[in-house]
Amino acid sequence: MKAALAEAEKAFAVGEIPIGAVVVCNGAIIARCHNLTETLNDVTAHAEMQAITSAADYLGGKYLDECTLYVTVEPCPMCAGALAWAHIGRIVYGAEDEKRGYKRYAPDVLHPKTKVASGVCADEAADLMIKFFKGKR
């Protein structure tokens, strides 16, 4: 999760919503990503979407069933749906997203075999989000 937080800090530094993600497979980080929605003018360029693409490219296949995604904030329904299609093995996230998180809108969207853990480094992730949005208001 510390690597995902480092990615979130990179996003913050360039004016992106500070969400970071890494994908780990067989004990190694195979993808490091952060939000790029502003940079790319693309509403789908969330950290998780970037991580799925990068990890699949690294592995040479679309299924990530042997991988763990670490992401600083609970995935949105779009990202959770993509993670389901990728058959991600495990998701570990930090802060809850009570407004836009998948659990609010689509709690059953993940692949049935995907394991989920939450609250890892949640305070650090939430503090970064709060700091970012305070600066915007």
RONUFI-678188 format. One line per field, with one value per atom (N, C-alpha, C): residue number from 1; x, y, z; atom name. Coordinates in nm, 3 decimals. Layout:
BEGIN
num NUM ...
c1 X ...
c2 Y ...
c3 Z ...
atome CA ...
This chain:
BEGIN
num 1 1 1 2 2 2 3 3 3 4 4 4 5 5 5 6 6 6 7 7 7 8 8 8 9 9 9 10 10 10 11 11 11 12 12 12 13 13 13 14 14 14 15 15 15 16 16 16 17 17 17 18 18 18 19 19 19 20 20 20 21 21 21 22 22 22 23 23 23 24 24 24 25 25 25 26 26 26 27 27 27 28 28 28 29 29 29 30 30 30 31 31 31 32 32 32 33 33 33 34 34 34 35 35 35 36 36 36 37 37 37 38 38 38 39 39 39 40 40 40 41 41 41 42 42 42 43 43 43 44 44 44 45 45 45 46 46 46 47 47 47 48 48 48 49 49 49 50 50 50 51 51 51 52 52 52 53 53 53 54 54 54 55 55 55 56 56 56 57 57 57 58 58 58 59 59 59 60 60 60 61 61 61 62 62 62 63 63 63 64 64 64 65 65 65 66 66 66 67 67 67 68 68 68 69 69 69 70 70 70 71 71 71 72 72 72 73 73 73 74 74 74 75 75 75 76 76 76 77 77 77 78 78 78 79 79 79 80 80 80 81 81 81 82 82 82 83 83 83 84 84 84 85 85 85 86 86 86 87 87 87 88 88 88 89 89 89 90 90 90 91 91 91 92 92 92 93 93 93 94 94 94 95 95 95 96 96 96 97 97 97 98 98 98 99 99 99 100 100 100 101 101 101 102 102 102 103 103 103 104 104 104 105 105 105 106 106 106 107 107 107 108 108 108 109 109 109 110 110 110 111 111 111 112 112 112 113 113 113 114 114 114 115 115 115 116 116 116 117 117 117 118 118 118 119 119 119 120 120 120 121 121 121 122 122 122 123 123 123 124 124 124 125 125 125 126 126 126 127 127 127 128 128 128 129 129 129 130 130 130 131 131 131 132 132 132 133 133 133 134 134 134 135 135 135 136 136 136 137 137 137
c1 0.082 0.000 0.086 0.204 0.293 0.329 0.347 0.377 0.257 0.136 0.015 0.003 0.035 0.034 0.136 0.251 0.351 0.297 0.222 0.158 0.054 -0.022 -0.122 -0.055 0.060 0.137 0.179 0.218 0.255 0.135 0.018 -0.103 -0.131 -0.122 -0.144 -0.051 0.074 0.175 0.146 0.072 0.042 -0.104 -0.175 -0.312 -0.418 -0.382 -0.480 -0.539 -0.661 -0.717 -0.620 -0.577 -0.468 -0.507 -0.523 -0.548 -0.436 -0.376 -0.270 -0.303 -0.243 -0.269 -0.143 -0.124 -0.019 -0.079 -0.025 -0.063 0.059 0.036 0.142 0.108 0.208 0.192 0.319 0.301 0.414 0.515 0.465 0.550 0.620 0.594 0.659 0.555 0.587 0.500 0.517 0.407 0.412 0.346 0.278 0.217 0.211 0.245 0.238 0.166 0.055 -0.025 -0.092 -0.136 -0.218 -0.318 -0.412 -0.514 -0.449 -0.506 -0.461 -0.578 -0.689 -0.810 -0.792 -0.723 -0.699 -0.593 -0.487 -0.376 -0.422 -0.503 -0.548 -0.684 -0.748 -0.886 -0.974 -0.965 -1.034 -1.094 -1.225 -1.291 -1.270 -1.223 -1.198 -1.055 -0.971 -0.829 -0.801 -0.882 -0.862 -0.738 -0.683 -0.563 -0.583 -0.699 -0.726 -0.730 -0.790 -0.800 -0.660 -0.578 -0.441 -0.364 -0.388 -0.319 -0.360 -0.487 -0.535 -0.464 -0.463 -0.401 -0.253 -0.185 -0.041 -0.007 -0.081 -0.056 -0.086 -0.196 -0.230 -0.124 -0.075 0.031 0.157 0.192 0.311 0.298 0.180 0.158 0.131 0.092 0.060 -0.076 -0.166 -0.300 -0.394 -0.523 -0.619 -0.664 -0.633 -0.681 -0.574 -0.619 -0.530 -0.567 -0.610 -0.660 -0.552 -0.427 -0.318 -0.257 -0.325 -0.271 -0.352 -0.286 -0.351 -0.338 -0.450 -0.450 -0.451 -0.356 -0.355 -0.393 -0.498 -0.544 -0.579 -0.549 -0.560 -0.704 -0.796 -0.937 -1.023 -1.134 -1.230 -1.261 -1.253 -1.283 -1.427 -1.444 -1.578 -1.643 -1.771 -1.837 -1.774 -1.727 -1.663 -1.538 -1.454 -1.330 -1.357 -1.453 -1.488 -1.538 -1.615 -1.661 -1.546 -1.451 -1.334 -1.251 -1.239 -1.165 -1.235 -1.367 -1.441 -1.409 -1.411 -1.381 -1.238 -1.148 -1.008 -0.987 -1.091 -1.085 -0.977 -0.962 -0.858 -0.873 -0.764 -0.769 -0.801 -0.745 -0.761 -0.752 -0.832 -0.827 -0.804 -0.706 -0.679 -0.689 -0.780 -0.790 -0.785 -0.754 -0.738 -0.869 -0.892 -1.008 -1.137 -1.245 -1.377 -1.415 -1.496 -1.552 -1.703 -1.754 -1.896 -1.984 -1.931 -2.010 -2.012 -1.897 -1.886 -1.828 -1.812 -1.754 -1.848 -1.789 -1.868 -1.965 -1.928 -2.015 -2.150 -2.152 -2.278 -2.368 -2.310 -2.389 -2.397 -2.293 -2.289 -2.212 -2.267 -2.191 -2.159 -2.229 -2.206 -2.133 -2.072 -2.013 -1.883 -1.808 -1.679 -1.697 -1.592 -1.592 -1.615 -1.693 -1.725 -1.603 -1.493 -1.374 -1.280 -1.307 -1.221 -1.235 -1.122 -1.119 -1.091 -1.152 -1.138 -1.098 -1.002 -0.963 -0.965 -1.013 -1.022 -0.961 -0.940 -0.891 -0.740 -0.666 -0.520 -0.465 -0.399 -0.346 -0.458 -0.577 -0.694 -0.676 -0.619 -0.603 -0.513 -0.402 -0.311 -0.379 -0.452 -0.521 -0.630 -0.708 -0.815 -0.758 -0.650 -0.589 -0.541 -0.486 -0.440 -0.558 -0.668 -0.788 -0.843 -0.850 -0.902 -0.814 -0.685 -0.590 -0.609 -0.626 -0.645 -0.771 -0.882 -1.009 -1.021 -0.954 -0.951 -0.882 -0.780 -0.709 -0.790 -0.889 -0.975 -1.091 -1.128 -1.247 -1.215
c2 -0.120 0.000 0.126 0.116 0.233 0.275 0.179 0.212 0.280 0.236 0.300 0.443 0.463 0.598 0.688 0.633 0.711 0.754 0.666 0.701 0.810 0.802 0.905 1.040 1.040 1.165 1.223 1.137 1.184 1.250 1.188 1.245 1.382 1.391 1.516 1.625 1.591 1.688 1.748 1.675 1.726 1.768 1.781 1.831 1.728 1.602 1.494 1.456 1.404 1.351 1.245 1.256 1.172 1.029 0.949 0.807 0.733 0.639 0.559 0.412 0.335 0.191 0.118 0.000 -0.090 -0.230 -0.308 -0.448 -0.532 -0.629 -0.720 -0.861 -0.927 -1.065 -1.142 -1.254 -1.336 -1.254 -1.165 -1.089 -0.968 -0.940 -0.827 -0.728 -0.601 -0.499 -0.502 -0.525 -0.531 -0.410 -0.327 -0.205 -0.100 0.023 0.138 0.249 0.297 0.395 0.493 0.604 0.699 0.761 0.835 0.898 0.985 0.980 1.062 1.129 1.144 1.196 1.338 1.423 1.561 1.565 1.492 1.490 1.443 1.339 1.279 1.329 1.416 1.459 1.337 1.241 1.113 1.071 1.071 1.036 0.891 0.807 0.667 0.641 0.742 0.723 0.719 0.642 0.623 0.536 0.547 0.471 0.321 0.270 0.127 0.084 0.166 0.133 0.131 0.229 0.233 0.109 0.070 -0.046 -0.176 -0.191 -0.311 -0.323 -0.215 -0.217 -0.247 -0.181 -0.201 -0.344 -0.397 -0.533 -0.637 -0.619 -0.713 -0.712 -0.593 -0.581 -0.653 -0.632 -0.697 -0.850 -0.900 -1.044 -1.107 -1.025 -1.076 -1.145 -1.107 -1.164 -1.077 -1.092 -1.002 -1.041 -1.160 -1.205 -1.185 -1.128 -1.095 -1.175 -1.299 -1.379 -1.416 -1.407 -1.436 -1.308 -1.197 -1.066 -1.002 -0.907 -0.824 -0.679 -0.607 -0.463 -0.393 -0.305 -0.216 -0.078 -0.020 0.111 0.194 0.322 0.406 0.436 0.433 0.463 0.353 0.325 0.225 0.250 0.148 0.166 0.211 0.288 0.328 0.210 0.219 0.109 0.076 0.179 0.154 0.068 0.109 0.036 -0.103 -0.113 -0.244 -0.337 -0.285 -0.366 -0.414 -0.325 -0.364 -0.467 -0.450 -0.548 -0.683 -0.682 -0.808 -0.877 -0.800 -0.859 -0.910 -0.847 -0.891 -1.008 -1.046 -1.157 -1.133 -1.008 -0.977 -1.070 -1.123 -1.218 -1.153 -1.034 -0.969 -0.818 -0.746 -0.600 -0.559 -0.472 -0.414 -0.264 -0.201 -0.056 0.012 0.141 0.222 0.284 0.406 0.484 0.440 0.444 0.421 0.542 0.521 0.631 0.624 0.691 0.684 0.746 0.839 0.907 0.832 0.774 0.716 0.576 0.512 0.379 0.272 0.163 0.055 -0.007 -0.010 -0.076 -0.004 0.125 0.199 0.169 0.166 0.155 0.014 -0.064 -0.196 -0.294 -0.325 -0.407 -0.548 -0.596 -0.732 -0.736 -0.625 -0.616 -0.695 -0.715 -0.785 -0.932 -0.989 -1.132 -1.210 -1.317 -1.391 -1.446 -1.468 -1.522 -1.413 -1.288 -1.179 -1.159 -1.154 -1.125 -0.976 -0.917 -0.774 -0.748 -0.659 -0.610 -0.458 -0.395 -0.249 -0.191 -0.061 0.011 0.011 -0.040 -0.044 0.096 0.156 0.293 0.392 0.366 0.447 0.593 0.618 0.756 0.836 0.775 0.844 0.876 0.780 0.800 0.907 0.900 0.997 1.137 1.148 1.278 1.343 1.265 1.317 1.368 1.293 1.337 1.466 1.472 1.593 1.714 1.696 1.804 1.850 1.757 1.790 1.873 1.825 1.894 2.026 2.039 2.168 2.272 2.230 2.320 2.361 2.284 2.313 2.404 2.409 2.485 2.623
c3 0.000 0.000 0.000 0.058 0.059 -0.084 -0.173 -0.313 -0.379 -0.346 -0.399 -0.346 -0.220 -0.163 -0.231 -0.265 -0.338 -0.474 -0.539 -0.667 -0.646 -0.538 -0.508 -0.487 -0.423 -0.403 -0.538 -0.631 -0.766 -0.833 -0.819 -0.877 -0.816 -0.685 -0.614 -0.667 -0.687 -0.730 -0.867 -0.950 -1.085 -1.099 -0.987 -0.991 -1.022 -1.016 -1.036 -0.901 -0.900 -0.777 -0.726 -0.600 -0.551 -0.515 -0.618 -0.601 -0.673 -0.602 -0.660 -0.652 -0.743 -0.747 -0.791 -0.734 -0.781 -0.791 -0.882 -0.896 -0.861 -0.774 -0.730 -0.779 -0.834 -0.880 -0.841 -0.776 -0.732 -0.651 -0.567 -0.477 -0.539 -0.666 -0.732 -0.783 -0.775 -0.833 -0.984 -1.055 -1.201 -1.267 -1.187 -1.241 -1.130 -1.165 -1.074 -1.150 -1.094 -1.167 -1.072 -1.129 -1.056 -1.153 -1.097 -1.180 -1.288 -1.407 -1.520 -1.590 -1.522 -1.588 -1.639 -1.565 -1.608 -1.717 -1.698 -1.793 -1.930 -1.932 -2.058 -2.105 -2.024 -2.054 -2.081 -1.992 -2.009 -1.875 -1.865 -1.739 -1.699 -1.790 -1.757 -1.713 -1.709 -1.679 -1.528 -1.457 -1.313 -1.289 -1.170 -1.134 -1.157 -1.116 -1.130 -1.276 -1.361 -1.504 -1.566 -1.528 -1.577 -1.529 -1.404 -1.347 -1.415 -1.444 -1.514 -1.649 -1.725 -1.857 -1.849 -1.756 -1.742 -1.699 -1.602 -1.554 -1.662 -1.733 -1.840 -1.949 -1.981 -2.080 -2.032 -1.907 -1.848 -1.853 -1.818 -1.812 -1.949 -2.045 -2.177 -2.183 -2.094 -2.093 -2.012 -2.036 -1.974 -1.834 -1.790 -1.659 -1.550 -1.440 -1.328 -1.204 -1.223 -1.112 -1.010 -1.046 -0.953 -0.895 -0.916 -0.877 -0.766 -0.697 -0.597 -0.640 -0.639 -0.663 -0.529 -0.507 -0.391 -0.443 -0.388 -0.432 -0.309 -0.315 -0.196 -0.155 -0.250 -0.223 -0.285 -0.220 -0.270 -0.418 -0.502 -0.644 -0.668 -0.774 -0.818 -0.891 -0.923 -0.995 -1.131 -1.203 -1.333 -1.314 -1.220 -1.197 -1.141 -1.051 -0.995 -1.104 -1.197 -1.310 -1.396 -1.424 -1.502 -1.427 -1.296 -1.215 -1.216 -1.222 -1.233 -1.365 -1.473 -1.604 -1.610 -1.536 -1.532 -1.438 -1.365 -1.268 -1.163 -1.119 -1.020 -0.899 -0.851 -0.739 -0.606 -0.585 -0.456 -0.474 -0.397 -0.393 -0.249 -0.229 -0.098 -0.116 -0.043 -0.057 0.078 0.073 0.193 0.238 0.195 0.240 0.169 0.244 0.186 0.101 -0.002 -0.081 -0.067 0.034 0.066 -0.042 -0.120 -0.224 -0.356 -0.395 -0.528 -0.532 -0.418 -0.414 -0.467 -0.513 -0.572 -0.471 -0.343 -0.244 -0.231 -0.259 -0.251 -0.371 -0.490 -0.612 -0.669 -0.651 -0.714 -0.625 -0.509 -0.413 -0.461 -0.561 -0.610 -0.744 -0.783 -0.916 -0.931 -0.825 -0.837 -0.874 -0.930 -0.962 -0.832 -0.835 -0.713 -0.639 -0.708 -0.641 -0.588 -0.620 -0.574 -0.425 -0.357 -0.214 -0.195 -0.092 -0.069 0.076 0.093 0.226 0.219 0.324 0.323 0.450 0.447 0.564 0.581 0.482 0.492 0.459 0.554 0.541 0.506 0.559 0.527 0.568 0.683 0.729 0.636 0.593 0.503 0.370 0.317 0.190 0.203 0.309 0.331 0.352 0.428 0.453 0.323 0.234 0.106 0.022 0.022 -0.051 0.008 0.141 0.208 0.174 0.181 0.150 0.005 -0.086 -0.227 -0.248 -0.195 -0.220 -0.144 -0.029 0.040 -0.047 -0.117 -0.206 -0.328 -0.363 -0.479 -0.444 -0.317 -0.277 -0.231
atome N CA C N CA C N CA C N CA C N CA C N CA C N CA C N CA C N CA C N CA C N CA C N CA C N CA C N CA C N CA C N CA C N CA C N CA C N CA C N CA C N CA C N CA C N CA C N CA C N CA C N CA C N CA C N CA C N CA C N CA C N CA C N CA C N CA C N CA C N CA C N CA C N CA C N CA C N CA C N CA C N CA C N CA C N CA C N CA C N CA C N CA C N CA C N CA C N CA C N CA C N CA C N CA C N CA C N CA C N CA C N CA C N CA C N CA C N CA C N CA C N CA C N CA C N CA C N CA C N CA C N CA C N CA C N CA C N CA C N CA C N CA C N CA C N CA C N CA C N CA C N CA C N CA C N CA C N CA C N CA C N CA C N CA C N CA C N CA C N CA C N CA C N CA C N CA C N CA C N CA C N CA C N CA C N CA C N CA C N CA C N CA C N CA C N CA C N CA C N CA C N CA C N CA C N CA C N CA C N CA C N CA C N CA C N CA C N CA C N CA C N CA C N CA C N CA C N CA C N CA C N CA C N CA C N CA C N CA C N CA C N CA C N CA C N CA C N CA C N CA C N CA C N CA C N CA C N CA C N CA C N CA C N CA C N CA C N CA C N CA C N CA C N CA C
